[in-house]
Amino acid sequence: MIVLGAGFGGLEVASVLSGEMGAEADVTLIDGNDGFTFGFAKLEVLVGRAGVDEVRSPYRDLARPGVRFLRETVTAIDPRQRRVTTDAGEHEAELLVVALGAEYDLDATPGLGRLGSEFYSVAGAERLSRALPEFTAGRAVIGICGAPYKCPPAPSEAALLLDEYLRQRGCRDACSITFVCPSPIPVTSSPEASRALLERFAQRGVEFVGGRRVASLDASRHVAVLDNGDEVGFDLFLGVPRHRAPRVAEPLGLAGDGFVGVDPDTLQTQFPGVYAIGDMVSLPVPKAGMLAEGQGRVVAAALLSLMRGDPPPPPYRGSGSCYIEFGGGEVARVDVDFSGPQPRGTYNQPSAALAADKHEFGSSRLARWFGS
Ligand SMILES: Cc1cc2nc3c(=O)[nH]c(=O)nc-3n(C[C@H](O)[C@H](O)[C@H](O)COP(=O)(O)OP(=O)(O)OC[C@H]3O[C@@H](n4cnc5c(N)ncnc54)[C@H](O)[C@@H]3O)c2cc1C
């Protein structure tokens, strides 16, 4: 069996299969990167709390029985033959799980490609972390260029962590922070979390521009142009680029929203034996690590029942949680549940206990996925 992508979704599939089948699992896990980094760690990198190497878990440490890791970049997928081409050769398998995440399309927002100012990739967060010490006065704009985007609370967290960073350096009064967000509230799945965030923005002097996205950037005039033509001036732009399915995954078949179409119950693509999970798929659930992980578990259970000749497992019903950094070490959590007729978001207020919970969440995943 081949699993493409060793992120939240792919690592979960591999570790469940390894846990159930041990050395018999026979999983080939392929990723072009040399290590895994949690999405939330990019915010730590952004505000200089951690270096890139401190938050990366190298794949060479992966020690799960029955899982073979190959550092290769996928260049083509033939879903009919379940054949994968990489920069190192070809692989074929009876069963194929594609978990390549979402790709960032900076060029879809005129001006963003040239400016390159985004904090959603590790490299982008690191670049901006080098620019932050120079930013002692002026206008910072956190701007979302299109929905859907990963981890809906993350841009709000960036605004509050930037506020904290500037306060600690004694230059907050000389700086403004504006947050441009396509939805009218910061976290659509939880009005309660959104209320708490909006209250905190008001306390911290963060201006929230809801219901608008950044349509283009004019770097020469230092202006972000919004989708209604309004202009917001910036000296520092922290962008959330438009997301799309990875180009290499297009042969799997795209749904109307440009992400990979899957059966919402089984996460199988239109091709038998080929599954797709995580940020790259078209499902009415947020693009978040815990959701990708839950999808990985459902696919792993389906693969196990196929191999064992058992009845299929229960269908996928999206649920998961997102932690929200409020600054000052305070962490809240939203639990989302998409199993009913209406999505439900339960908000848990910021607390030290939730900060510990988040820490435990990260370390338990690394222990499970890497087997160390
Ligand atoms: C700033 C930020 C904060 C976030 N905070 C949270 C949070 O607090 N909680 C939460 O649950 N989620 C959070 N997320 C979202 C979370 O990181 C993603 O939703 C999650 O990683 C998706 O998992 P995935 O398996 O679909 O993709 P990914 O984890 O992105 O994994 C995809 C993998 O595929 C590999 N890959 C891609 N293309 C190729 C190719 N052609 N060849 C080989 N390998 C390839 C990549 O190297 C990568 O390892 C955050 C994201 C960001 C950006």
The ligand as a Gaussian input file, in Angstrom:
#p B3LYP/6-31G(d) Opt

LIG

0 1
 C       -0.621000      28.842000      10.508000
 C       -1.356000      27.543000      10.626000
 C       -1.851000      27.146000      11.870000
 C       -2.559000      25.948000      11.986000
 N       -3.025000      25.567000      13.226000
 C       -3.711000      24.408000      13.355000
 C       -4.213000      23.991000      14.637000
 O       -3.994000      24.655000      15.669000
 N       -4.924000      22.847000      14.702000
 C       -5.174000      22.085000      13.586000
 O       -5.841000      21.040000      13.704000
 N       -4.730000      22.464000      12.357000
 C       -4.007000      23.584000      12.217000
 N       -3.546000      23.970000      10.981000
 C       -3.945000      23.196000       9.779000
 C       -3.165000      21.910000       9.604000
 O       -1.776000      22.168000       9.585000
 C       -3.587000      21.253000       8.286000
 O       -4.986000      21.267000       8.167000
 C       -3.085000      19.813000       8.239000
 O       -1.683000      19.793000       8.235000
 C       -3.649000      19.085000       7.014000
 O       -3.158000      17.784000       6.950000
 P       -2.933000      17.074000       5.538000
 O       -2.448000      15.696000       5.863000
 O       -4.114000      17.232000       4.673000
 O       -1.787000      17.915000       4.820000
 P       -0.351000      18.319000       5.328000
 O       -0.205000      18.147000       6.803000
 O       -0.095000      19.655000       4.737000
 O        0.606000      17.244000       4.642000
 C        0.804000      17.170000       3.272000
 C        2.165000      16.537000       3.022000
 O        2.302000      16.258000       1.622000
 C        3.616000      16.569000       1.229000
 N        3.584000      16.854000      -0.210000
 C        2.845000      17.789000      -0.855000
 N        3.047000      17.721000      -2.193000
 C        3.944000      16.711000      -2.385000
 C        4.518000      16.137000      -3.544000
 N        4.249000      16.564000      -4.769000
 N        5.389000      15.106000      -3.381000
 C        5.688000      14.627000      -2.150000
 N        5.149000      15.135000      -1.006000
 C        4.288000      16.170000      -1.136000
 C        4.016000      17.767000       2.069000
 O        5.418000      17.850000       2.183000
 C        3.318000      17.458000       3.400000
 O        4.183000      16.796000       4.304000
 C       -2.791000      25.141000      10.845000
 C       -2.276000      25.530000       9.604000
 C       -1.555000      26.717000       9.489000
 C       -0.998000      27.093000       8.146000

